[in-house]
Amino acid sequence: MKNMCRSCFLRFLSAAVLLVFLAGVWMLPDGTVMASPVLSLTLTRTNSWEEGGKTRSQYSATIHNEGTSSAAGSLPTDTNAPVQDDWLHTDGNKILDKNGTAVWLTGINWFGYNTGTNVFDGVWTCNMQSAIASIADHGFNLLRIPISSELILDWRDKIFPAANFNQALNPELVGKTSLEILDLAIAACKSNGIKVMFDIHCAKTDRMGHMVNLWYTDSISTQDYDDSLSFLAKRYAKDDTVIAYDLKNEPHGKPGEKGAIWNDSTSMNNWKNAAETAGNLVLDANPNLLIMIEGIEIYPKDIKANGDFSSTDSADYYFNWWGGNLRGVLDYPIDFGSKERNAQIVYSPHDYGPAVYAQPWFEDGFTYESLQQDCWNDNWLYISKENIAPVLIGEWGGYMTQPNLTWMTYLRQLIADNRLNHTFWCFNANSGDTGGLVKDDFVTWDKEKYEFVKEFLWQEDGKFVGLDHVTALGKSENGISLSAVSGSAGNPANPSGSTSDNTAVPDDQEPEWSALEIGLAAGGILLILAVSVGVGYFTYKRNKMKGEDSKRGT
């Protein structure tokens, strides 16, 4: 009996150790958490940011089937599709979320990644993350980030130009590369409920780089331009903070110049052709991204006689602001090759007032009606009115002085009357021809200008509406998440719920009941059972020996 009990115990202990090994999980060097020889679980940190004094992270979970794919009930192994839920698409002139709810993109520009600062301008006098939080608290749900192809290509090649920032005010940026700082900025946008649109503002990193006509130069080729977009799109492909790409800021050029044209040719300077190529590359990285396409400067009055833009006579062309002439969409609309990809197209003109340049339509006074007739309708407003595609005015703004203020008031009315998407130019205090929404310290807001813009930011019941289904816009309790309007992504009937597969959690708190925790918990329970049986066995043995000693009278 004594030998049998010891044998039972040893067998049980061996089985317990084996079960601990099988039920437990172990982390491989590549980050895969193994749960069995057949199935493996990969927990990937997709983003991290600072919030409330803690580092918070976002994870995605992927289950891999390492066994035979022919087995009934085997799990799919294709895990490349983005798993987040805030992607947008279009229908007619509307931009919609996954639930089919129309959204309103009402954002702001903050430049610097195009100028040589290699971070947002103004971070030399403010804290970057605090500024992003302030933008969210003031109700802007989209941040347009101008950037140069040259800087992106440097990052691709593992070259990291130094970021110019105030180290005392931004200690969390010290020791980070300019690319890592951008990652941190994207994470800060995420935690504040702001979405991001990248804008290839210029080919070369240069404060005046936007003055160059085209998306390529003598040193930055068309291939380089395409590669820069591909690198950025792939880097953030699975992060739904980045929802849109403005392919190129303000392509332009006057008659007789080597400038941007719009027709059905494959000429190097045909912006339509270049945009279709670049847009498809971005959509290859993530087919859920919105693609913003700006116009050019001139368009032939007689497309049949001058479709190749060969005339050097200015009288043969319609003119508009750089990037603002989208007349070509009527004759040669952008085509990405499929209905699904074309549903990601948004046309994005720029429009400014007389303080920037005295355009002909400002002469002898102007009215709301005359601006529509002389400029807006035929250049780009028809795209929205005829339900061709949505319009997002990528840049508008200026000084609050007359007659510029009158133009701003009229354009603001146009935005409201047609519910046009827009990103105001700009946050920066150092925009010479427009001024900004903040003062020179990049902290204090210009109250007059902000109040002018505030009325036409997306609001419902007095709350600013963000584009994130989970995270409310801002931390001041004056913003709400998109779920409050649309319901959770993919579940319009359940506004309070969320179906996101990515969970934002503090770094000191893993996602609830991860495979690691389940395995360790199971192993711990079995180990406790083994110890309990062992203690019971030895107690039994000791008591039995005492009983035998009692029988012997000892």
C-alpha positions in Angstrom: 0.0 0.0 0.0 2.8 2.4 0.9 4.7 1.7 -2.4 1.4 2.2 -4.3 0.7 5.6 -2.7 4.2 6.8 -3.5 3.8 5.6 -7.1 0.5 7.4 -7.4 2.0 10.6 -6.0 5.0 10.4 -8.4 2.7 9.8 -11.3 0.5 12.7 -10.4 3.4 15.0 -9.9 4.9 14.1 -13.3 1.5 14.6 -14.9 1.1 18.0 -13.2 4.5 19.2 -14.3 3.7 18.1 -17.9 0.3 19.9 -17.8 2.0 23.0 -16.5 4.3 22.8 -19.4 1.6 22.2 -22.0 -1.0 24.6 -20.5 1.6 27.3 -19.9 2.8 29.7 -22.6 6.3 30.9 -23.4 7.5 34.0 -25.3 9.7 33.5 -28.3 12.3 36.1 -29.4 10.2 37.3 -32.3 7.3 38.3 -30.0 5.1 35.2 -30.6 3.4 33.8 -27.6 3.2 30.0 -28.1 0.1 28.3 -26.7 0.5 24.9 -28.3 2.5 23.2 -31.1 -0.3 24.1 -33.5 -1.7 27.5 -32.5 0.3 30.6 -31.7 -0.8 34.1 -30.5 1.1 37.2 -31.4 0.6 40.3 -29.3 1.9 43.3 -31.2 2.2 46.8 -29.7 0.9 49.0 -32.5 1.3 52.3 -30.7 2.2 54.0 -27.4 1.7 57.4 -25.9 1.9 59.4 -22.6 -1.3 60.0 -20.8 -2.0 60.8 -17.1 1.6 60.3 -16.2 1.6 56.8 -17.6 2.8 55.2 -20.8 -0.2 53.7 -22.5 0.0 51.2 -25.3 -2.2 49.8 -28.0 -2.0 46.1 -28.9 -3.3 44.0 -31.8 -3.7 40.2 -31.4 -3.1 37.7 -34.2 -3.7 34.0 -34.0 -1.6 31.9 -36.4 -2.4 28.3 -37.4 0.8 26.4 -37.7 -0.9 23.1 -38.3 -2.6 21.7 -41.4 -4.9 24.0 -43.2 -7.1 21.1 -44.3 -8.4 20.3 -40.8 -12.0 21.2 -40.2 -12.3 24.4 -38.3 -8.7 25.5 -38.8 -8.1 29.3 -38.3 -7.4 31.6 -41.2 -3.7 32.6 -41.5 -4.2 35.8 -43.5 -3.7 38.5 -40.8 -2.5 41.4 -42.9 -5.7 43.3 -43.0 -6.0 46.3 -40.8 -7.9 45.5 -37.6 -8.9 49.0 -36.4 -12.3 50.5 -37.0 -12.1 54.2 -37.8 -11.4 54.0 -41.5 -13.5 56.2 -43.8 -14.9 55.9 -47.4 -17.0 58.1 -49.6 -20.4 57.9 -51.3 -21.2 60.7 -53.7 -20.2 64.0 -52.0 -20.2 62.4 -48.5 -17.5 60.9 -46.3 -18.8 58.0 -44.3 -17.6 55.8 -41.5 -18.0 52.0 -41.4 -21.6 52.4 -40.3 -22.5 54.5 -43.2 -22.8 57.7 -41.1 -21.8 60.9 -42.7 -18.8 62.6 -40.9 -17.5 66.1 -41.1 -13.7 66.6 -41.2 -13.0 70.0 -39.6 -9.3 70.3 -39.0 -6.2 72.4 -38.8 -2.7 72.6 -40.4 0.5 72.5 -38.4 3.7 72.8 -40.5 7.3 72.2 -39.7 8.2 68.8 -41.0 8.6 70.4 -44.4 10.7 73.4 -43.4 13.9 71.9 -41.9 12.8 72.0 -38.3 12.2 68.3 -38.7 9.4 68.5 -36.1 6.4 70.9 -35.8 7.5 74.5 -35.9 7.0 76.2 -32.5 8.1 73.2 -30.4 11.1 75.4 -29.8 8.8 77.3 -27.4 6.1 74.9 -26.4 5.5 71.3 -25.4 4.5 69.3 -28.4 2.1 66.9 -26.7 0.5 69.8 -24.7 -0.1 71.6 -28.0 -1.7 68.6 -29.6 -3.9 68.2 -26.6 -4.9 71.9 -26.9 -5.8 71.4 -30.6 -8.1 68.6 -29.6 -9.6 70.6 -26.7 -10.4 73.4 -29.1 -12.4 71.0 -31.3 -10.3 70.2 -34.4 -10.8 66.6 -35.3 -8.1 66.3 -38.0 -4.5 67.4 -38.1 -3.0 68.0 -41.6 0.8 67.6 -41.3 2.9 69.1 -44.1 6.1 67.1 -44.7 8.8 66.8 -47.4 9.6 63.8 -49.5 13.3 64.4 -48.8 12.8 64.0 -45.0 10.8 60.8 -45.5 13.5 59.4 -47.8 16.2 60.2 -45.2 14.2 58.2 -42.6 13.8 55.3 -45.1 17.6 55.3 -45.5 18.2 55.4 -41.7 19.3 59.0 -41.8 17.6 61.1 -39.0 18.0 64.8 -39.4 18.0 66.4 -35.9 14.7 67.9 -34.7 14.8 71.5 -33.5 12.9 71.6 -30.2 13.2 73.1 -26.7 14.7 70.3 -24.7 13.7 71.9 -21.4 10.1 72.1 -22.4 10.1 68.7 -24.1 12.2 66.3 -22.0 10.3 63.3 -23.3 11.7 64.0 -26.8 15.3 64.1 -25.7 17.3 61.2 -27.2 14.6 60.4 -29.8 15.2 60.6 -33.6 13.0 62.9 -35.6 11.1 59.9 -36.9 10.5 58.6 -33.3 9.2 62.1 -32.4 6.7 61.9 -35.3 5.6 58.5 -33.9 5.1 60.1 -30.5 3.1 62.9 -32.2 0.8 60.4 -33.9 0.4 58.6 -30.6 -0.5 61.9 -28.9 -3.1 62.5 -31.6 -4.5 59.1 -30.9 -4.8 59.6 -27.2 -6.6 62.9 -27.8 -9.0 61.6 -30.4 -7.5 63.5 -33.3 -7.0 61.9 -36.8 -4.1 62.7 -39.0 -3.7 63.5 -42.7 -0.2 63.6 -44.1 0.5 66.2 -46.9 3.5 65.9 -49.2 4.1 69.6 -49.1 7.3 69.7 -51.1 10.0 67.6 -52.7 13.0 69.1 -50.9 13.1 70.1 -47.3 12.9 73.8 -47.6 10.8 76.6 -46.0 10.1 77.8 -49.5 9.8 74.3 -51.0 6.1 74.8 -51.8 7.1 77.4 -54.4 8.5 74.6 -56.7 5.9 73.8 -59.4 6.0 70.0 -59.3 6.3 67.0 -57.0 9.8 66.2 -58.4 13.0 68.2 -58.9 16.5 67.7 -60.3 17.4 65.8 -57.1 14.1 64.2 -56.1 12.8 62.0 -58.9 9.2 60.9 -59.5 10.3 57.5 -58.2 11.6 59.1 -55.1 8.3 60.9 -54.6 6.4 57.7 -55.0 8.8 55.9 -52.6 8.3 58.6 -50.0 4.6 58.1 -50.0 4.9 54.3 -49.9 7.3 54.4 -46.9 5.0 56.6 -44.9 1.8 54.7 -45.9 3.4 51.3 -45.0 4.7 52.6 -41.7 1.3 53.6 -40.4 -0.8 51.2 -42.5 -2.4 49.5 -39.4 -2.8 52.6 -37.3 -6.2 54.2 -37.9 -5.0 57.5 -36.4 -3.7 58.2 -39.9 -6.8 58.2 -42.1 -5.7 60.2 -45.2 -2.9 61.3 -47.5 -2.8 64.6 -49.4 -0.7 63.4 -52.3 0.9 66.8 -53.1 0.5 70.3 -52.0 -0.4 72.9 -54.7 0.9 71.5 -58.0 1.1 74.6 -60.2 2.7 76.3 -63.2 1.9 79.1 -65.6 1.7 78.8 -69.4 5.1 78.3 -70.9 6.6 77.0 -67.7 7.4 73.4 -66.8 4.3 73.2 -64.7 1.6 70.8 -63.7 -1.0 69.8 -66.3 -4.2 67.7 -66.2 -5.1 65.5 -69.1 -5.1 61.8 -70.2 -1.4 61.6 -71.1 1.5 59.9 -69.4 3.7 63.1 -69.4 5.9 63.4 -66.4 4.2 66.7 -65.4 0.7 65.3 -65.8 -0.6 65.6 -62.3 -3.6 63.4 -63.0 -1.4 60.5 -64.1 1.1 61.1 -61.2 -1.8 61.2 -58.7 -3.3 58.0 -59.9 0.1 56.2 -59.6 0.8 57.6 -56.2 -2.7 57.1 -54.9 -2.6 53.4 -55.9 0.7 52.9 -54.1 -0.8 54.4 -50.9 -3.9 52.2 -51.3 -1.7 49.2 -51.8 -0.4 49.7 -48.3 -3.9 50.3 -46.9 -7.0 50.3 -49.1 -9.0 52.0 -46.4 -7.2 55.4 -46.6 -8.7 58.5 -48.0 -6.7 60.0 -50.8 -6.9 63.8 -51.1 -6.1 65.1 -54.6 -5.5 68.8 -55.1 -5.9 70.6 -58.4 -3.4 72.6 -60.5 -3.1 76.3 -61.4 -4.3 76.6 -65.0 -6.7 74.7 -67.3 -7.3 75.2 -71.0 -10.5 77.0 -72.1 -10.6 74.8 -75.2 -9.5 71.3 -74.1 -9.8 69.9 -77.7 -7.5 72.6 -79.2 -5.1 72.9 -76.3 -5.4 69.7 -74.4 -1.6 69.3 -74.2 -1.2 72.7 -72.6 1.1 73.7 -75.4 -0.2 77.3 -75.7 1.9 79.9 -74.0 -0.9 82.5 -74.2 -2.4 83.2 -70.8 -5.7 84.1 -72.5 -6.2 80.5 -73.4 -6.5 79.3 -69.8 -8.6 79.6 -66.7 -6.5 80.5 -63.7 -7.0 79.8 -60.0 -5.0 79.5 -56.8 -2.2 76.9 -56.8 -3.8 73.6 -56.2 -7.3 75.1 -56.6 -8.1 74.5 -60.3 -10.0 71.2 -60.4 -11.8 71.9 -63.7 -10.0 68.8 -65.2 -12.1 66.5 -63.0 -15.1 67.1 -65.3 -13.1 66.0 -68.4 -10.6 63.5 -66.8 -11.7 62.3 -63.4 -9.2 60.5 -61.2 -9.5 56.7 -61.7 -7.8 54.3 -59.3 -9.0 51.3 -61.3 -11.8 49.9 -59.2 -15.1 51.1 -57.7 -13.7 50.3 -54.2 -10.6 52.4 -54.6 -12.4 55.2 -56.3 -14.6 55.4 -53.2 -11.5 56.7 -51.3 -11.1 59.8 -53.5 -11.6 63.3 -52.0 -10.8 66.4 -54.0 -9.0 69.1 -52.1 -8.7 72.6 -53.4 -7.0 75.5 -51.6 -8.5 79.0 -51.4 -7.3 82.3 -50.1 -8.3 85.9 -49.8 -7.0 89.3 -51.1 -4.4 89.5 -48.3 -2.5 86.7 -49.9 -2.9 87.8 -53.6 -5.2 90.2 -55.4 -6.9 87.8 -57.7 -9.1 89.2 -60.5 -12.3 88.1 -58.8 -11.5 90.5 -55.9 -11.4 93.6 -58.1 -14.1 96.2 -57.8 -15.5 94.5 -54.7 -17.0 91.0 -54.3 -20.0 89.3 -52.8 -20.9 85.8 -51.7 -22.6 85.3 -55.1 -19.9 86.8 -57.2 -17.2 84.6 -55.6 -19.2 81.5 -56.4 -19.8 82.6 -60.0 -16.3 83.9 -60.7 -14.2 81.3 -58.9 -15.6 78.6 -56.7 -18.4 77.0 -58.8 -16.4 76.1 -61.9 -13.1 75.5 -60.3 -14.1 73.0 -57.6 -17.5 73.5 -56.0 -19.3 71.7 -58.8 -17.6 68.5 -57.6 -19.6 68.6 -54.4 -22.8 70.1 -55.9 -23.0 67.5 -58.7 -22.4 64.7 -56.2 -19.2 63.6 -58.0 -17.0 63.3 -54.8 -16.5 64.9 -51.5 -14.5 68.1 -51.2 -12.1 69.1 -48.5 -10.7 72.6 -48.6 -7.1 71.8 -47.5 -6.1 75.3 -46.8 -8.0 78.5 -46.1 -7.5 81.3 -43.6 -5.8 84.6 -43.2 -5.6 87.8 -41.3 -8.7 89.2 -39.6 -8.5 92.5 -41.5 -10.5 93.9 -44.3 -11.2 93.1 -47.1 -9.7 89.7 -46.2 -12.1 89.2 -43.3 -15.1 89.6 -45.7 -13.7 86.9 -48.0 -13.2 84.6 -44.9 -16.7 85.2 -43.8 -18.1 84.3 -47.3 -16.0 81.1 -47.5 -17.0 80.1 -44.0 -20.6 80.5 -45.2 -20.0 78.4 -48.2 -18.5 75.7 -46.0 -21.6 75.8 -43.7 -24.1 75.9 -46.6 -22.5 72.9 -48.3 -21.1 71.1 -45.2 -17.7 71.1 -46.9 -14.8 69.4 -45.1 -11.9 71.7 -44.3 -8.5 72.1 -42.6 -7.8 75.7 -41.5 -4.5 77.3 -42.3 -3.0 77.3 -39.7 -2.0 76.6 -36.1 1.4 78.2 -36.6 2.1 81.7 -35.4 4.9 82.0 -38.0 2.8 81.8 -41.2 3.8 85.1 -42.8 0.9 85.7 -45.2 -1.9 84.4 -43.0 -0.9 84.4 -39.3 -2.0 81.6 -37.1 -4.5 80.5 -34.5 -1.9 80.9 -31.7 0.4 83.7 -30.6 4.2 83.6 -30.8 4.4 81.3 -27.7 2.4 78.6 -29.6 0.4 78.3 -26.4 -1.9 81.3 -26.2 -4.8 81.2 -28.7 -5.9 84.1 -30.7 -9.4 84.4 -29.3 -10.9 86.5 -32.0 -9.7 84.2 -34.8 -10.5 81.0 -33.0 -14.1 82.2 -32.2 -14.4 82.9 -36.0 -13.5 79.3 -36.8 -15.0 77.6 -33.9 -18.6 78.0 -35.1 -17.8 75.8 -38.1 -16.1 72.9 -36.4 -18.2 69.7 -36.1 -20.4 70.0 -33.0 -23.5 68.1 -31.8 -25.5 69.4 -28.8 -22.6 71.7 -28.0 -19.9 69.0 -28.0 -17.1 68.8 -30.5 -17.3 65.5 -32.5 -14.2 63.5 -33.1 -13.6 60.8 -35.8 -12.6 58.1 -33.3 -15.3 55.7 -32.3 -13.7 55.0 -28.9 -11.7 58.1 -27.8 -13.5 61.3 -27.2 -12.1 64.4 -28.8 -9.9 66.2 -26.3 -9.7 65.9 -22.5 -11.7 69.0 -21.5 -15.1 67.1 -21.5 -16.3 69.4 -24.4 -15.8 66.7 -27.0 -17.3 63.3 -27.8 -16.3 60.2 -29.8 -17.9 59.3 -33.1 -19.8 56.5 -31.4 -22.0 59.1 -29.7 -23.2 60.1 -33.2 -22.7 56.9 -35.2 -22.6 54.0 -32.8 -19.6 51.8 -32.4 -17.8 50.9 -35.7 -19.7 48.1 -37.4 -22.5 48.2 -34.8 -24.7 51.3 -35.4 -27.4 49.9 -33.1 -25.1 49.9 -30.1 -23.7 53.5 -29.7 -22.2 52.7 -26.3 -20.3 49.7 -27.4 -17.0 49.1 -29.3 -15.9 46.3 -31.6 -12.3 47.4 -31.9 -9.7 44.6 -31.9 -7.1 47.0 -30.6 -7.3 47.9 -26.9 -5.5 50.9 -25.5 -4.2 50.0 -22.0 -1.6 51.3 -19.6 1.8 49.7 -20.0 1.5 48.4 -16.4 -1.7 46.6 -17.3 -1.7 44.0 -20.0 -4.9 43.3 -22.0 -7.4 41.3 -19.8 -6.8 37.6 -19.7 -4.2 37.4 -22.4 -2.9 34.0 -23.4 0.1 34.5 -21.2 -2.1 35.1 -18.2 -4.4 32.2 -18.9 -1.5 29.8 -19.3 0.3 31.0 -16.2 -3.0 30.9 -14.2 -3.7 27.3 -15.4 -0.1 26.3 -14.5 -0.4 27.9 -11.1 -3.6 26.1 -10.3 -2.1 22.7 -11.3 1.0 23.4 -9.3 -1.1 24.2 -6.2 -3.0 21.0 -6.7 0.3 19.0 -7.0 1.6 20.6 -3.8 -1.7 20.0 -2.0 -1.7 16.3 -3.0 2.0 16.1 -1.9 1.2 17.6 1.5 -1.8 15.2 1.8 0.3 12.2 0.9 3.1 13.0 3.4 0.4 13.8 6.1 -1.2 10.5 5.4 2.2 8.7 5.6 3.1 10.4 8.9 -0.3 9.6 10.4 -0.1 6.0 9.2 3.4 5.6 10.8 2.0 7.1 14.0 -0.8 4.6 13.9 1.5 1.6 13.4 3.7 2.9 16.3 0.7 3.1 18.5 -0.2 -0.6 17.7 3.3 -1.6 18.8 2.8 0.3 22.0 5.7 2.7 21.5 
